[in-house]
Amino acid sequence: MADAIDTQEQPVFQIQRVYLKDLSLEQPNSPQILIEQGQPAVDINLGVEVGPVADGIYEVCVTATVTTKLGDRTLFLCEAKEAGIFEIRNIDPEQMQPILGIACPGIVYPYLRAVVADTITRAGFPPVHLAEVNFQAMYEAQQQQGQQALNS
């Protein structure tokens, strides 16, 4: 059986679960601000967190914070954190960080986009559609910042 492939050494990449980890919506100036006219300013911040859960199991969270203001007053603030649990084994250590920083957030992000748009719509506002994100460019920028911090 020298030709048999040892399944212990086969690379494994599986999605165990994708789930909504946290969701918050605030309308601190309602109802008064809802009758005011004007074009609101929308600010969107994204973040990615990665952490081990168990041996070969990782949680990857993508967070979106959407702040919408009318003048200097907040119309609404929506923060959502969508997470995924991934089983990743027998992967070259050099490939682990790109998988966790690019591939996994790319899988979780569409769920986050849907949650944010749905939540804001259910709150009585026009939906905010988060733009597509190039997680590879985001990952590379973070790597560059980390390298610059080490060199300074």
Secondary structure, DSSP 8 states (H G I E B T S, - for coil): -TTS--GGGS-EEEEEEEEEEEEEEE-TTTTGGGG--S--EEEEEEEEEEEEEETTEEEEEEEEEEEEEETTEEEEEEEEEEEEEEEEES--HHHHHHIIIIIHHHHHHHHHHHHHHHHHHHTTS---------HHHHHHHHHHHHHHHHH-
